[in-house]
Amino acid sequence: MKIIMTGGTGFLGSKIVKRLIKEEYQVVLLKRKNSDCGRIEEEMGKCSVYNVDEQTEMGTSLSMKEIFQKEKPHGVIHCAVRYGRKDDETVEVAKTNLLFGLELLDCASQAGCDFFINTGSYSTKQLSCGRMTQKIYMADYTLSKYQFINWGEEFAALGKIRFYSMDLEHIFGEDDIQGKFIRYVEHNCVHNVPKLELSDGMQERDYIYSENVVDAYMKVIENLENLPKFQQFQVGMGQPITLKEFVTMIWKEADSQTKLCFGERPRNDNEPLSSVADISSLEVIGWKPRYTREEGIAEMIKRDKELGIL
């Protein structure tokens, strides 16, 4: 089976690329010219690679539609994303999360692809019937992800393509993006900084190790013929944990001497107080997490040390 992959150089996408290649899928990687490919350096030679923002193939410019016509993929896994953490990025967020996704979805349907697996987010649960009835966390990102899922549902309803959205809770794992909260906590605990100033940590989250998430994507691919044309899967452990409890798990696994100072920082504005996945749809198709949170934290710290990140 041949799969077009976007976001394959990123934190989660790179792990999916590695698993696909390991399980002998053919991977067509769509990326930007300046993408950092360090996470999949060893896999690059095993993929067909296209830079979607420059000319390719010996100076011949290929449109997205032409790439699909040339490669004839069976499906798409879409992990490319823009979070838009700055106030002036609204248009760029919409271009990446909505317009690029729509172009990809349209080309996939026209090329006769069987399926499109989208990477969604727990944050879309903040929207009620698509309406922003109150201020929400990361509004531009959340709205663009929600709207794209609606487009996917329409394509599926019209019989153009199967569409599945993997609505992810809070993922953690090795080789995460610098500046992310969990990597920040991990680094400081491992290096025994004197103190770590945190919020009260009472927010409930559904933290899930990255390899469990990759398993969920693969399980959907394995069960395509048993699924409806459209379905959203909530991806988490199915059990909430407070941020304070999770940070303390990292602190314990690192055998850290750092003083955890909860309550010394305010929470982020509009941050949801609680989020937990309903994993029943994944359980129906045979998925269950291979790693507990404690096991995932141990793997994360071990592998980050091996990678020289810590």
C-alpha positions as CSV (number, residue, x, y, z in Angstrom):
1,M,0.0,0.0,0.0
2,K,1.3,3.5,-0.9
3,I,0.5,6.4,1.4
4,I,1.1,10.1,1.0
5,M,2.4,11.6,4.2
6,T,2.4,15.3,5.3
7,G,4.1,16.5,8.4
8,G,6.4,13.5,8.2
9,T,9.5,15.4,9.5
10,G,7.7,16.5,12.7
11,F,7.4,15.0,16.1
12,L,4.5,12.6,15.5
13,G,4.7,12.4,11.7
14,S,8.3,11.1,11.8
15,K,7.2,8.3,14.1
16,I,4.4,7.3,11.8
17,V,6.8,7.4,8.8
18,K,9.2,5.1,10.6
19,R,6.4,2.6,11.5
20,L,5.0,2.7,7.9
21,I,8.4,1.9,6.5
22,K,9.1,-0.8,9.1
23,E,5.8,-2.5,8.1
24,E,6.7,-2.2,4.4
25,Y,4.3,0.4,3.3
26,Q,5.4,2.7,0.4
27,V,5.7,6.3,1.7
28,V,5.4,9.4,-0.4
29,L,6.6,12.4,1.7
30,L,5.3,15.9,1.0
31,K,7.4,18.5,2.8
32,R,8.7,22.0,2.6
33,K,12.1,22.8,1.1
34,N,13.6,23.9,4.4
35,S,12.1,21.2,6.6
36,D,14.5,19.7,9.1
37,C,14.6,16.1,8.2
38,G,16.9,15.0,11.0
39,R,14.3,12.8,12.7
40,I,13.9,10.6,9.5
41,E,17.4,11.0,8.0
42,E,17.7,7.2,7.7
43,E,14.3,6.8,6.2
44,M,14.6,9.6,3.5
45,G,16.2,7.2,1.0
46,K,13.3,4.8,1.4
47,C,10.6,7.4,0.5
48,S,9.6,9.3,-2.6
49,V,10.1,12.9,-1.5
50,Y,8.5,16.1,-2.9
51,N,9.1,19.7,-1.8
52,V,5.7,21.3,-2.2
53,D,7.0,24.8,-2.1
54,E,9.6,24.5,-4.9
55,Q,10.3,23.0,-8.3
56,T,11.0,19.3,-8.2
57,E,12.1,16.5,-10.6
58,M,15.0,18.1,-12.5
59,G,13.4,21.5,-12.7
60,T,10.0,20.3,-13.7
61,S,7.3,21.9,-11.5
62,L,4.7,19.4,-10.3
63,S,1.4,20.6,-8.9
64,M,-0.2,18.8,-6.0
65,K,-2.6,17.2,-8.5
66,E,0.2,16.0,-10.7
67,I,2.0,14.4,-7.7
68,F,-1.1,12.4,-6.9
69,Q,-1.5,11.4,-10.6
70,K,2.1,10.3,-10.8
71,E,2.3,8.4,-7.5
72,K,-1.3,6.9,-7.5
73,P,-1.4,6.5,-3.7
74,H,-4.0,4.4,-1.8
75,G,-4.5,7.0,0.9
76,V,-3.2,10.0,2.8
77,I,-2.0,10.6,6.4
78,H,-2.1,14.3,7.1
79,C,0.0,15.5,10.0
80,A,1.1,18.9,8.8
81,V,0.0,21.7,11.1
82,R,0.4,25.2,12.2
83,Y,-0.5,26.2,15.8
84,G,-0.4,30.0,15.4
85,R,0.8,30.8,18.9
86,K,1.3,34.5,17.9
87,D,-1.5,37.0,17.4
88,D,-0.5,37.9,13.8
89,E,-0.6,34.4,12.3
90,T,-4.3,34.0,11.7
91,V,-4.0,33.9,7.9
92,E,-1.0,31.5,7.9
93,V,-2.9,29.2,10.3
94,A,-5.9,29.1,7.9
95,K,-3.6,28.5,4.9
96,T,-1.9,25.5,6.5
97,N,-4.7,23.9,8.5
98,L,-7.6,24.6,6.2
99,L,-6.6,25.6,2.7
100,F,-3.6,23.3,2.3
101,G,-5.7,20.5,3.8
102,L,-8.5,21.1,1.4
103,E,-6.2,21.1,-1.6
104,L,-4.8,17.8,-0.4
105,L,-8.2,16.3,0.3
106,D,-9.5,17.4,-3.1
107,C,-6.5,16.0,-5.0
108,A,-6.8,12.7,-3.0
109,S,-10.5,12.3,-3.9
110,Q,-9.9,13.2,-7.6
111,A,-7.0,10.7,-7.8
112,G,-9.3,7.9,-6.5
113,C,-7.6,7.5,-3.1
114,D,-9.5,5.2,-0.7
115,F,-8.9,7.1,2.5
116,F,-7.7,10.3,4.2
117,I,-6.6,10.2,7.8
118,N,-6.5,13.6,9.4
119,T,-4.7,14.6,12.6
120,G,-7.2,16.5,14.7
121,S,-7.1,17.8,18.3
122,Y,-8.9,17.5,21.6
123,S,-9.2,21.3,21.5
124,T,-12.1,21.1,18.9
125,K,-14.3,19.8,21.8
126,Q,-14.4,23.4,23.0
127,L,-16.6,24.3,20.1
128,S,-20.4,23.7,20.3
129,C,-21.9,23.1,16.9
130,G,-19.0,25.1,15.3
131,R,-19.9,28.2,17.3
132,M,-17.5,30.1,19.5
133,T,-19.9,30.9,22.3
134,Q,-17.0,31.9,24.6
135,K,-13.3,32.6,24.4
136,I,-11.4,29.4,23.7
137,Y,-7.8,28.3,23.9
138,M,-5.7,28.7,20.7
139,A,-8.8,29.9,18.8
140,D,-7.4,30.2,15.3
141,Y,-5.9,26.7,15.5
142,T,-9.0,25.1,17.0
143,L,-11.4,26.7,14.6
144,S,-9.3,25.8,11.5
145,K,-9.0,22.1,12.7
146,Y,-12.8,22.0,13.4
147,Q,-13.7,23.4,10.0
148,F,-11.4,21.0,8.1
149,I,-13.1,18.0,9.8
150,N,-16.4,19.4,8.6
151,W,-15.1,19.5,5.0
152,G,-13.9,15.9,5.4
153,E,-17.3,14.8,6.6
154,E,-18.9,16.4,3.5
155,F,-16.4,14.7,1.2
156,A,-17.2,11.3,2.8
157,A,-21.0,11.9,2.7
158,L,-20.7,12.6,-1.0
159,G,-18.8,9.3,-1.5
160,K,-15.6,11.0,-2.6
161,I,-13.3,9.4,-0.1
162,R,-13.2,7.8,3.4
163,F,-12.3,10.4,6.0
164,Y,-11.1,9.7,9.5
165,S,-9.9,12.2,12.1
166,M,-7.6,11.2,14.9
167,D,-8.5,13.8,17.5
168,L,-5.4,13.7,19.8
169,E,-5.2,14.5,23.4
170,H,-1.8,15.6,25.0
171,I,1.0,13.5,23.4
172,F,4.4,13.1,25.0
173,G,7.5,11.2,23.8
174,E,11.1,11.4,22.9
175,D,12.5,13.9,20.4
176,D,9.7,16.4,21.0
177,I,9.9,20.0,19.8
178,Q,12.1,22.3,21.8
179,G,10.0,24.7,23.8
180,K,7.1,22.3,24.4
181,F,6.0,22.0,28.1
182,I,6.8,18.3,28.7
183,R,10.3,18.6,27.2
184,Y,10.9,21.7,29.3
185,V,9.9,19.7,32.5
186,E,11.9,16.7,31.4
187,H,15.1,18.7,30.7
188,N,14.9,20.6,34.0
189,C,14.2,17.6,36.1
190,V,17.0,15.5,34.6
191,H,19.4,18.3,35.0
192,N,18.3,19.0,38.6
193,V,17.7,22.7,38.3
194,P,17.1,24.2,41.8
195,K,13.4,24.9,41.3
196,L,10.7,24.7,38.7
197,E,7.9,27.3,38.9
198,L,4.6,25.9,37.7
199,S,0.8,26.6,37.8
200,D,-1.2,24.8,40.5
201,G,-1.4,21.8,38.2
202,M,-5.0,21.0,38.8
203,Q,-5.8,20.9,35.1
204,E,-7.0,17.4,34.1
205,R,-5.3,16.0,31.0
206,D,-5.3,12.7,29.1
207,Y,-1.5,12.4,28.5
208,I,-0.6,9.5,26.1
209,Y,2.8,8.2,24.9
210,S,3.5,8.8,21.2
211,E,4.0,5.1,20.4
212,N,0.4,4.4,21.6
213,V,-0.8,7.1,19.2
214,V,1.1,5.6,16.2
215,D,-0.5,2.2,17.1
216,A,-3.9,3.9,16.8
217,Y,-3.2,5.3,13.3
218,M,-2.0,1.8,12.2
219,K,-5.1,0.1,13.7
220,V,-7.3,2.4,11.6
221,I,-5.5,1.5,8.4
222,E,-5.8,-2.2,9.2
223,N,-9.5,-1.9,9.8
224,L,-10.5,0.4,6.8
225,E,-13.0,-2.1,5.4
226,N,-14.8,-2.4,8.7
227,L,-15.3,1.3,9.3
228,P,-18.0,3.8,8.1
229,K,-17.1,6.4,5.5
230,F,-16.5,9.0,8.2
231,Q,-15.5,8.7,11.8
232,Q,-13.7,10.7,14.5
233,F,-11.5,8.9,16.9
234,Q,-10.6,10.4,20.2
235,V,-7.0,9.3,21.0
236,G,-5.9,9.2,24.6
237,M,-5.6,6.8,27.5
238,G,-9.2,7.3,28.4
239,Q,-8.3,8.2,32.0
240,P,-7.6,11.8,33.1
241,I,-4.6,12.8,35.3
242,T,-3.8,16.2,36.7
243,L,-0.9,18.1,35.3
244,K,0.6,18.1,38.8
245,E,0.4,14.3,39.0
246,F,2.0,13.9,35.5
247,V,4.9,16.3,36.2
248,T,5.5,14.5,39.4
249,M,5.8,11.2,37.5
250,I,8.5,12.7,35.3
251,W,10.3,14.1,38.4
252,K,10.2,10.6,40.0
253,E,11.4,8.8,36.9
254,A,14.3,11.3,36.5
255,D,15.2,10.8,40.2
256,S,15.3,14.5,40.3
257,Q,16.4,16.9,43.1
258,T,14.5,19.8,41.5
259,K,12.0,21.5,43.8
260,L,8.6,21.5,42.1
261,C,6.9,24.8,42.9
262,F,3.3,24.4,42.1
263,G,1.1,27.5,42.2
264,E,3.8,30.0,41.5
265,R,2.6,30.7,38.0
266,P,-0.9,31.4,36.6
267,R,-2.6,29.1,34.2
268,N,-2.9,30.0,30.5
269,D,-5.9,32.2,29.6
270,N,-8.9,30.2,28.4
271,E,-7.1,26.9,29.0
272,P,-9.6,24.0,29.3
273,L,-9.8,22.7,32.9
274,S,-10.4,19.1,31.9
275,S,-10.1,17.0,28.8
276,V,-10.2,13.2,28.5
277,A,-10.7,11.0,25.4
278,D,-13.6,8.6,24.8
279,I,-11.6,5.7,23.4
280,S,-14.5,3.3,22.9
281,S,-14.3,3.7,19.1
282,L,-10.7,2.6,19.1
283,E,-11.3,-0.2,21.4
284,V,-14.0,-1.6,19.0
285,I,-11.3,-2.0,16.3
286,G,-8.9,-3.7,18.7
287,W,-6.7,-0.9,19.8
288,K,-5.4,-0.6,23.4
289,P,-2.4,1.3,24.7
290,R,0.8,-0.8,24.9
291,Y,2.5,1.6,27.3
292,T,1.3,3.0,30.6
293,R,2.1,6.6,31.3
294,E,4.9,5.6,33.6
295,E,6.4,3.2,31.0
296,G,6.1,6.0,28.4
297,I,7.9,8.5,30.6
298,A,10.7,6.0,31.2
299,E,11.1,5.4,27.4
300,M,11.0,9.1,26.7
301,I,13.8,9.9,29.2
302,K,15.9,6.8,28.1
303,R,15.6,7.6,24.4
304,D,16.2,11.3,24.8
305,K,19.4,10.5,26.6
306,E,20.4,8.1,23.8
307,L,19.7,10.9,21.2
308,G,21.8,13.3,23.2
309,I,18.9,15.7,23.8
310,L,19.3,15.5,27.5
